[in-house]
Amino acid sequence: MATRKTGRFRHDFDKLRRLPPYSLGEVIALMRAARRAGEDIVDLGMGNPDLASPPHVIEKIVEAAHNPKNHRYSESRGIPNLRAAITEWYDRRYGVTLDPDGEAIAVIGAKEGFSHFVLMTVGPGDVVLCQDPAYPIHQYSVIIAGGDLRAVPLTPDTDFIENLDQAIKRTWPKPKLLILSFPANPTTQVVDLTFFERVVEFAREHDLMVLHDFAYAEIAFDGYKPPSILEVPGAKDIAIEFVSLSKSHSLAGWRVGFACGNREMVGALARIKSYLDYGMPQAIQIGAISALRGPQDCVDANVLVYKERRDALVDGLGQAGEGMWKIDKPLATMFVWAKIPEAFQSMGSLEFSKLLLKEAKVAVSAGIGFGQTGEGHVRFALVENKHRIRQAVRGIRRFLRDSERRA
């Protein structure tokens, strides 16, 4: 409601008040100030992929952009050939058969499709369960939609399904939606197909929709292959899954993603998108077809780069000697999730992140920005080359060594 004060209107935005400050924002502001002052900061904070898009995809986009037929409004659901390519990808990778006309939809990046699906299906009074820590839009899309969020702890030392069961027993009214994402951002936690079988059984028992963000479907290492929830028999009765080409094919700036699964859930997303957008530019959709149907060696190359960066960071920090920081190697994603060294636990993740920036000249994301369960951790994004990551390792080890000597 607008109220007049000193000749101007002051507006009250209730949803805006419910959203927390962007935790990384403070670190970003400090990083920019340091760079303006001439300091060399290694930015491992925001998960913004730095690898180039595949040449054959760019060539197809450019070629399509010259065709006037692609200058018109497109289909908000995605052109038929793109939806067909999406379902072919699922069949090829997971043996999952999907109807391109009713069980697949293109989205302007998984984040757009994800948030619009929640906006369409969740409203005031609806309870949503979401893993914690989580990528911020997973939790805050519920707040934007006016729903009631229940965070469910995701930790290595507890059974997440048991945590879900406890959350259900303590929640009234009955939850409507469960939001998951594996491989997980920020924790990098991975699951097997048996986990999703338990999720589907749990969801069917409690009449829950399941939204699975599968952004890191193809970014996995050391022989691990992330499963799709749609591989589970009966999953299409209750689940929708979002996939992104941002990391696998380095198409982050082009905003290419898709969602597949339950026909009614896909239909709900298609309905809201029909009111809000006309889909990706058609030339980019044609490029996305080339990405899905064309050579996949670009994906393998990207995975190798992220693995090498992971190893440079984790091996470098874990090397014996002063300033050592032991961190487990993730099996997937483009991140490393690290528990703050014991000597700094009391200051919390945000203050520790600011200290790393000041003393080690390295920007990271504070764990508290991903939910209460993330406190005590920081997330490294593997978005700088190996040489820069090794520079970050030297800076961090020097900072930890100097701190040990002063203690």
C-alpha positions as CSV (number, residue, x, y, z in Angstrom):
1,M,0.0,0.0,0.0
2,A,1.4,3.4,-1.0
3,T,1.6,6.1,1.7
4,R,2.5,9.8,1.1
5,K,5.5,11.2,2.9
6,T,7.3,14.5,2.2
7,G,5.6,14.9,-1.2
8,R,6.6,11.4,-2.4
9,F,5.1,7.9,-2.4
10,R,6.8,5.3,-0.3
11,H,5.9,1.8,-1.5
12,D,5.6,-1.3,0.6
13,F,6.8,-4.4,-1.3
14,D,5.9,-7.4,0.9
15,K,7.6,-10.1,-1.2
16,L,10.8,-8.0,-1.5
17,R,10.9,-7.7,2.3
18,R,10.7,-11.5,2.6
19,L,13.7,-12.0,0.4
20,P,17.1,-11.9,2.2
21,P,20.0,-9.8,1.1
22,Y,22.2,-11.5,-1.5
23,S,25.0,-12.9,0.7
24,L,27.6,-12.9,-2.0
25,G,26.7,-9.3,-2.8
26,E,28.8,-8.0,0.1
27,V,31.8,-10.0,-1.0
28,I,31.3,-8.9,-4.6
29,A,31.3,-5.2,-3.5
30,L,34.5,-5.7,-1.6
31,M,36.1,-7.5,-4.5
32,R,35.2,-4.7,-6.9
33,A,36.6,-2.1,-4.5
34,A,39.8,-4.1,-4.2
35,R,40.2,-4.4,-8.0
36,R,39.6,-0.7,-8.4
37,A,42.5,-0.2,-6.0
38,G,44.7,-2.3,-8.3
39,E,44.6,-5.6,-6.4
40,D,44.6,-8.9,-8.3
41,I,41.6,-11.0,-7.0
42,V,41.0,-14.6,-8.1
43,D,37.2,-14.8,-8.4
44,L,35.9,-18.2,-7.4
45,G,32.7,-16.9,-6.0
46,M,29.9,-16.7,-8.6
47,G,29.3,-19.9,-10.6
48,N,29.6,-18.2,-14.0
49,P,31.1,-20.6,-16.6
50,D,34.1,-19.1,-18.4
51,L,34.5,-21.8,-21.1
52,A,33.7,-20.9,-24.7
53,S,30.5,-22.2,-26.4
54,P,31.2,-24.9,-29.0
55,P,32.0,-23.5,-32.5
56,H,29.5,-25.8,-34.3
57,V,26.7,-24.4,-32.1
58,I,27.7,-20.8,-32.6
59,E,28.0,-21.4,-36.3
60,K,24.4,-22.8,-36.4
61,I,23.1,-19.9,-34.4
62,V,24.8,-17.3,-36.7
63,E,23.5,-19.2,-39.8
64,A,19.9,-19.2,-38.3
65,A,20.1,-15.6,-37.3
66,H,20.6,-14.6,-40.9
67,N,17.3,-16.3,-41.9
68,P,14.4,-13.8,-41.7
69,K,12.0,-16.7,-40.8
70,N,13.8,-16.8,-37.4
71,H,13.2,-13.1,-36.7
72,R,9.6,-13.6,-35.7
73,Y,8.1,-14.6,-32.4
74,S,8.8,-18.2,-31.6
75,E,6.9,-20.8,-29.5
76,S,7.0,-20.4,-25.8
77,R,7.2,-24.2,-25.4
78,G,10.1,-24.5,-27.9
79,I,9.9,-25.3,-31.6
80,P,8.9,-29.0,-32.4
81,N,12.4,-30.0,-33.6
82,L,14.0,-28.8,-30.3
83,R,11.5,-30.7,-28.2
84,A,12.2,-33.8,-30.3
85,A,15.9,-33.3,-29.8
86,I,15.3,-33.0,-26.0
87,T,13.4,-36.3,-25.9
88,E,16.1,-38.0,-28.0
89,W,18.7,-36.9,-25.5
90,Y,16.7,-38.5,-22.6
91,D,16.3,-41.7,-24.6
92,R,20.0,-41.8,-25.6
93,R,21.3,-41.1,-22.1
94,Y,18.8,-42.7,-19.7
95,G,16.6,-44.9,-21.8
96,V,13.6,-42.7,-20.9
97,T,10.8,-42.4,-23.5
98,L,9.1,-39.0,-23.5
99,D,6.4,-37.4,-25.7
100,P,7.8,-34.3,-27.2
101,D,4.4,-32.7,-27.5
102,G,3.3,-33.1,-23.9
103,E,6.2,-34.2,-21.7
104,A,9.0,-31.8,-22.8
105,I,9.3,-28.0,-22.9
106,A,12.2,-25.7,-23.7
107,V,12.9,-22.9,-21.1
108,I,15.0,-19.7,-21.2
109,G,17.6,-21.3,-18.9
110,A,16.6,-23.7,-16.1
111,K,16.3,-20.9,-13.6
112,E,13.6,-19.2,-15.6
113,G,11.6,-22.4,-16.1
114,F,12.1,-23.5,-12.5
115,S,10.9,-20.2,-10.9
116,H,7.9,-19.9,-13.3
117,F,6.8,-23.4,-12.5
118,V,6.8,-22.7,-8.8
119,L,5.0,-19.4,-9.4
120,M,2.3,-21.2,-11.4
121,T,1.8,-24.1,-8.9
122,V,2.5,-22.6,-5.5
123,G,0.4,-20.0,-3.7
124,P,-0.4,-18.6,-0.3
125,G,-0.9,-21.4,2.2
126,D,0.9,-24.0,0.1
127,V,3.8,-25.7,1.9
128,V,7.0,-26.6,0.0
129,L,9.8,-28.9,1.2
130,C,13.3,-28.0,-0.1
131,Q,16.8,-29.4,0.7
132,D,19.1,-27.1,2.7
133,P,21.7,-26.0,1.7
134,A,20.3,-25.2,-1.8
135,Y,20.8,-23.0,-4.8
136,P,19.1,-19.8,-3.6
137,I,16.3,-19.8,-6.3
138,H,15.2,-23.2,-5.1
139,Q,14.1,-21.8,-1.7
140,Y,13.3,-18.2,-2.6
141,S,11.1,-19.1,-5.6
142,V,8.7,-20.4,-3.0
143,I,8.8,-17.1,-1.1
144,I,8.3,-15.1,-4.4
145,A,5.2,-17.3,-5.1
146,G,3.8,-16.6,-1.7
147,G,4.2,-20.2,-0.4
148,D,5.4,-21.5,2.9
149,L,9.0,-22.9,2.8
150,R,10.2,-25.8,5.0
151,A,13.9,-26.4,4.7
152,V,15.0,-30.0,5.1
153,P,18.7,-30.5,6.2
154,L,21.0,-32.1,3.7
155,T,24.1,-33.3,5.4
156,P,26.5,-36.2,4.8
157,D,25.9,-37.7,8.2
158,T,22.1,-38.0,8.0
159,D,19.6,-39.8,5.9
160,F,17.8,-37.2,3.8
161,I,14.7,-39.4,3.3
162,E,14.4,-39.8,7.1
163,N,14.8,-36.0,7.4
164,L,11.9,-35.6,4.9
165,D,9.8,-38.0,6.9
166,Q,10.3,-36.0,10.0
167,A,9.5,-32.8,8.2
168,I,6.2,-34.3,6.9
169,K,5.2,-35.4,10.4
170,R,5.9,-31.9,11.8
171,T,4.2,-29.9,9.0
172,W,0.7,-28.7,8.7
173,P,-1.0,-28.3,6.2
174,K,0.4,-31.2,4.2
175,P,3.2,-30.2,1.8
176,K,2.4,-29.9,-1.8
177,L,5.8,-29.9,-3.5
178,L,9.3,-31.2,-2.9
179,I,12.3,-29.4,-4.5
180,L,15.5,-31.4,-5.0
181,S,18.7,-31.0,-7.0
182,F,21.4,-33.7,-7.4
183,P,24.3,-33.4,-8.1
184,A,23.8,-30.6,-5.6
185,N,24.8,-27.0,-5.7
186,P,26.4,-25.9,-3.4
187,T,27.3,-29.1,-1.5
188,T,28.3,-31.2,-4.6
189,Q,26.5,-34.2,-2.9
190,V,25.6,-37.0,-5.3
191,V,23.0,-39.8,-5.2
192,D,22.4,-43.1,-6.9
193,L,19.2,-44.4,-8.6
194,T,18.1,-46.1,-5.4
195,F,17.9,-42.7,-3.7
196,F,15.4,-41.5,-6.4
197,E,13.4,-44.7,-6.1
198,R,13.0,-43.9,-2.4
199,V,12.0,-40.3,-3.3
200,V,9.4,-41.5,-5.8
201,E,7.9,-43.9,-3.3
202,F,7.9,-41.2,-0.6
203,A,6.3,-38.7,-3.0
204,R,3.6,-41.1,-4.1
205,E,2.8,-42.1,-0.5
206,H,2.4,-38.4,0.6
207,D,0.8,-37.1,-2.6
208,L,3.8,-34.8,-3.3
209,M,4.9,-33.2,-6.6
210,V,8.7,-33.4,-7.1
211,L,10.7,-30.8,-8.9
212,H,14.2,-31.9,-9.6
213,D,16.9,-29.5,-10.8
214,F,19.3,-31.5,-12.9
215,A,21.6,-28.7,-13.9
216,Y,24.8,-30.8,-13.5
217,A,23.5,-33.9,-15.4
218,E,26.7,-34.2,-17.4
219,I,29.4,-32.6,-15.2
220,A,30.7,-35.6,-13.3
221,F,34.0,-37.2,-12.7
222,D,35.9,-40.4,-11.7
223,G,33.4,-42.7,-13.4
224,Y,30.3,-41.4,-11.6
225,K,27.2,-40.9,-13.8
226,P,24.4,-38.9,-12.3
227,P,21.0,-40.6,-12.6
228,S,17.8,-38.9,-13.7
229,I,14.7,-39.2,-11.5
230,L,12.8,-40.0,-14.6
231,E,14.6,-43.3,-14.9
232,V,12.5,-44.5,-11.9
233,P,9.2,-46.3,-13.0
234,G,6.3,-44.2,-12.0
235,A,8.4,-41.0,-11.7
236,K,6.4,-39.3,-14.5
237,D,3.3,-39.6,-12.3
238,I,4.8,-37.0,-9.8
239,A,8.0,-35.4,-11.1
240,I,9.3,-32.7,-13.4
241,E,13.0,-32.4,-14.1
242,F,14.9,-29.3,-15.3
243,V,18.1,-29.6,-17.3
244,S,20.5,-26.8,-18.4
245,L,23.0,-26.6,-21.2
246,S,24.9,-23.8,-19.4
247,K,27.6,-25.9,-18.0
248,S,27.7,-29.1,-20.1
249,H,27.8,-27.2,-23.4
250,S,29.0,-23.8,-22.1
251,L,25.8,-22.0,-23.2
252,A,25.3,-20.0,-20.0
253,G,24.9,-16.6,-21.7
254,W,22.5,-18.0,-24.4
255,R,20.0,-19.2,-21.7
256,V,19.2,-22.7,-22.9
257,G,17.4,-25.3,-20.8
258,F,14.5,-27.7,-20.8
259,A,12.0,-29.5,-18.5
260,C,10.5,-32.9,-18.9
261,G,8.3,-35.3,-17.0
262,N,4.7,-35.3,-15.8
263,R,2.3,-34.1,-18.5
264,E,0.2,-31.9,-16.2
265,M,3.2,-30.3,-14.6
266,V,4.8,-29.6,-18.0
267,G,1.4,-28.3,-19.1
268,A,1.3,-25.9,-16.1
269,L,4.7,-24.5,-17.1
270,A,3.6,-24.2,-20.7
271,R,0.5,-22.3,-19.6
272,I,2.3,-19.6,-17.6
273,K,5.0,-19.2,-20.2
274,S,2.3,-18.6,-22.9
275,Y,1.4,-15.5,-20.9
276,L,4.9,-14.4,-20.1
277,D,7.2,-15.0,-23.0
278,Y,7.6,-16.2,-26.6
279,G,10.4,-18.6,-25.7
280,M,14.1,-18.4,-26.6
281,P,15.0,-16.5,-29.8
282,Q,14.4,-19.1,-32.6
283,A,18.0,-18.9,-33.8
284,I,19.2,-20.0,-30.4
285,Q,16.7,-22.8,-30.3
286,I,18.2,-24.0,-33.6
287,G,21.6,-23.8,-32.1
288,A,20.4,-25.9,-29.1
289,I,19.2,-28.6,-31.5
290,S,22.8,-28.7,-32.9
291,A,24.1,-28.9,-29.3
292,L,21.9,-31.9,-28.4
293,R,22.2,-33.8,-31.7
294,G,25.7,-32.8,-32.7
295,P,29.1,-34.1,-31.6
296,Q,29.4,-34.3,-27.8
297,D,33.2,-34.2,-27.5
298,C,32.8,-30.6,-26.3
299,V,31.0,-31.9,-23.2
300,D,33.8,-34.4,-22.6
301,A,36.4,-31.6,-23.0
302,N,34.5,-29.3,-20.5
303,V,34.3,-32.1,-18.0
304,L,38.0,-32.7,-18.2
305,V,38.7,-29.0,-17.7
306,Y,36.5,-28.9,-14.5
307,K,38.2,-32.1,-13.2
308,E,41.7,-30.6,-13.7
309,R,40.6,-27.4,-11.9
310,R,39.1,-29.5,-9.1
311,D,42.3,-31.4,-8.7
312,A,44.5,-28.3,-8.8
313,L,42.4,-26.7,-6.0
314,V,41.8,-29.7,-3.7
315,D,45.3,-31.3,-4.2
316,G,47.0,-27.9,-3.8
317,L,45.2,-27.0,-0.6
318,G,45.6,-30.6,0.8
319,Q,49.3,-30.9,0.1
320,A,51.3,-31.6,3.3
321,G,52.9,-28.7,5.0
322,E,52.0,-25.4,6.5
323,G,48.7,-23.9,5.4
324,M,47.1,-27.3,4.5
325,W,43.3,-27.4,4.1
326,K,42.0,-30.9,3.6
327,I,38.9,-31.0,1.4
328,D,37.0,-33.9,-0.1
329,K,37.0,-34.1,-3.9
330,P,33.5,-33.8,-5.4
331,L,32.3,-36.4,-7.9
332,A,30.2,-33.8,-9.8
333,T,29.3,-30.1,-10.5
334,M,31.7,-27.2,-11.1
335,F,32.1,-26.5,-7.4
336,V,34.1,-27.5,-4.4
337,W,32.3,-27.4,-1.0
338,A,34.7,-26.9,1.9
339,K,34.2,-26.9,5.7
340,I,35.9,-23.8,7.1
341,P,39.2,-24.6,9.0
342,E,38.6,-25.2,12.7
343,A,40.5,-22.0,13.7
344,F,38.0,-19.8,11.8
345,Q,34.7,-21.7,12.5
346,S,33.6,-19.2,15.2
347,M,33.6,-16.2,12.8
348,G,31.0,-17.8,10.5
349,S,31.2,-18.3,6.7
350,L,30.5,-14.7,5.6
351,E,33.2,-13.1,7.8
352,F,35.6,-15.9,6.8
353,S,34.8,-15.2,3.1
354,K,35.6,-11.5,3.6
355,L,38.8,-12.4,5.4
356,L,39.9,-14.7,2.5
357,L,39.3,-11.9,0.1
358,K,41.3,-9.4,2.1
359,E,44.2,-11.6,3.1
360,A,44.4,-14.3,0.4
361,K,43.0,-12.2,-2.5
362,V,40.5,-15.0,-3.3
363,A,36.7,-14.5,-3.6
364,V,34.4,-17.4,-2.6
365,S,30.7,-17.8,-1.7
366,A,29.7,-18.0,2.0
367,G,27.8,-21.2,2.9
368,I,25.2,-19.2,4.9
369,G,24.0,-17.8,1.5
370,F,22.6,-21.2,0.6
371,G,20.6,-21.8,3.8
372,Q,21.2,-22.3,7.5
373,T,22.7,-25.7,7.1
374,G,25.4,-24.2,4.9
375,E,26.9,-22.2,7.7
376,G,30.4,-23.2,8.5
377,H,31.3,-23.9,4.9
378,V,32.4,-22.0,1.8
379,R,31.9,-22.8,-1.9
380,F,34.6,-22.5,-4.5
381,A,33.4,-22.1,-8.2
382,L,35.8,-23.6,-10.7
383,V,35.5,-20.7,-13.1
384,E,39.1,-19.6,-13.4
385,N,41.9,-21.5,-15.3
386,K,44.3,-23.8,-13.6
387,H,47.0,-21.1,-13.4
388,R,44.7,-18.8,-11.6
389,I,43.5,-21.5,-9.3
390,R,47.0,-22.4,-8.4
391,Q,47.6,-18.7,-7.6
392,A,44.5,-18.9,-5.4
393,V,45.9,-21.9,-3.6
394,R,49.2,-20.1,-2.9
395,G,47.4,-17.1,-1.5
396,I,45.1,-19.2,0.7
397,R,48.0,-21.4,2.0
398,R,50.1,-18.3,2.7
399,F,47.1,-16.8,4.6
400,L,46.5,-20.0,6.6
401,R,50.2,-20.4,7.4
402,D,50.6,-16.8,8.6
403,S,47.4,-17.2,10.7
404,E,48.9,-20.3,12.3
405,R,52.1,-18.5,13.2
406,R,50.2,-15.6,14.8
407,A,48.0,-17.9,16.9
